[in-house]
Amino acid sequence: MRKVNSNVSTVIEEIERLKGASISMEINKGRRKIEKYQGIIENVYPSIFTVNIGEGKSPLSYSYTEVLCGDVVINEIKIN
């Protein structure tokens, strides 16, 4: 479901703000399958962004529309 009062440009700005920050993610894979990851937003490109989830693992890539539609939920991990 689309987030109210959001558009792709605001999602891109938010992802750019989180670049280099530790995040937690929930990815809706459909049919009640939710995958959870922790990582760091590594690169921000015009159509996608990549997330490094650990040593020896390939970075994951997602589009901004996946965030806008709610298939990918990103939360910043705040370190006190």
N, C-alpha and C positions, 0 to 999 in steps of 0.2 A: 504494500500500500504506500502511496506517495505521501511524503511528509508535507503537512500543511505549511504554507507561507515559505516554502523553500524552492530554490531552483538550482540548476547545475552550477552556476557561477558561485553561489554561496557555499555549496558543497566543496568546490575546488578551493576556495579561500580557506575554509576550515581545515581541509587536508594539508594545504601548504603550511598553515600555522602549526600543525602537528608534526611536520617533517622533523625527524630526528628524535622525537619524543617516544617514550615507552607507552604502548597502547595494549588494550585487550580488545579482541574482536569476536563477534559471533556471526557465523555465516550460515544462512538458511539454505540448505541443499535440497529442500523439498521433501514431501512425505514424512514430515516430522523429524527430519534429520538436521541437527544443529551441530556444527563444528565450532570449537572454541580454541583460539590461539592467543598467545602473547607475543609481541614483537615490536619492531621499530619501523616506522615509515621511512623507507630508504630513498626512493626517488619519486618525483612528481612529474608526470608527462602531460601533454595536452589532453589525452583521452583516458589514460589509466594512471594508477599509482602502484608502487610495489612495496611489499612489506617483508622484511627479513625476520624469519621466525626462529633462527638459531643457526649455529655452526653446522656445516655439513648438509644443510637442507636448502633446497632451491627457494628463492624468493617467490612469494605469492603475488599475483597481480589482479587488480580489480578495477572496474570502471566506476566513474563517479555516479552513473545512473543506478548502479547496484546499491550504492549508499543512499541515494535519493529515494529509491523504491523500498528501502528497508530490508533488502536481502543481506546486506552487510551492515552490521552495527558496530561502531567504533567508539571506545571510551578511553580517555587518557588516564594513565596510571599516575597518580600524584604521589611523589616521594616527599615525605616530610623531613 
